[in-house]
Amino acid sequence: MRTGSSTRCVRHVVHVASLVALLWASEARADCTNDNDCKGDRVCEKGACVAPAAPSAPSTPPPPAPIAPPEATTPSPVARSQNNVTVRSQEPGRLVVDGGEVGAIGGENPFALTLPEGKHVIEVLFDAGGHEVRKVRVTPNAPIDIDIQAPTSLVRARVREGFHVGIFAGGGFRHGDCVGNGIVNNANGGGCYGAGDAAMAFVGPVLTYGVGRFVELALTSDVGYWSGQSVAAEFSPELRLRLGGWFYVGAGMIGGFRLVHTRVVIGNTTQENDRAAGFFGAVVPFGFDFSEQVSLAIRGGAGGPGYGILDASLVLRF
């Protein structure tokens, strides 16, 4: 019995020794157990020191998708109305908006504009000279109608251009020889003597020709009555300079004749007769226009023989 037990014990010891030997052998065959057991940059893999695997190239991320440019958007227009400003002018000229010329204007047809919202300066440069300016504020859906007419002075000056016919009537004073009943106490006849003043009323036609805006030629003629005498006829060519379109001043000549009634005393005999006496002089005319048709004209002058003139008249042009 003891022999059998001993045999089993020996077998168990042998088995344990074999297992220990196998473990030791496996440990003896391993080069390493971790990376620290390997030299250099080698690493421990499965008990063996090996060169590290080449690092794999980092994966390149895909390029970002191109960013689409923002859609081109048309800026919303400033609030405006179709043909929101209408400009009218009877006088021909050039239309200027905010300092820039936009076209010709004048006559019955208006000029239609489309302007952005805000303040604007509208100007008309008239062909005949001068200009007019208007300032406007454009707002949405609020049409503006502007009537720009030439200055009154320009209109009046334009009206005076070319030939015009009119009539004038007035009164004043005349100074001259043989005013009233001239009395001559002269055996040889000799005519009359003495000078004096006489009131005069007159009426007659006037013809004018305007040369441009500033120069006017005029020819007047009239028939009048001198107090204390009889009728007289006068004519006067004038050169006038128009100032501002409503006022003029000038220079001219005046001449004519009057029918003089005289009494000649020769001794105890008295002779009465009528004779024509001529006169001439220089005049300075000036006038003021009340309207395109009606003016006030004033003349003053002097001449010979012993002739003086001062009168005023109303002029009606057709």
Secondary structure as UniProt FT lines:
FT   HELIX           2..29
FT   HELIX           35..37
FT   TURN            40..41
FT   STRAND          43..45
FT   TURN            46..47
FT   STRAND          48..50
FT   TURN            82..83
FT   STRAND          85..88
FT   STRAND          93..97
FT   TURN            98..99
FT   STRAND          100..105
FT   STRAND          111..113
FT   STRAND          118..126
FT   TURN            127..128
FT   STRAND          131..138
FT   TURN            140..141
FT   STRAND          144..147
FT   HELIX           152..160
FT   STRAND          161..177
FT   STRAND          182..185
FT   TURN            187..188
FT   STRAND          195..211
FT   TURN            212..214
FT   STRAND          215..226
FT   TURN            227..228
FT   STRAND          231..243
FT   TURN            244..246
FT   STRAND          247..266
FT   TURN            267..268
FT   STRAND          269..289
FT   STRAND          294..304
FT   TURN            305..306
FT   STRAND          307..317
//
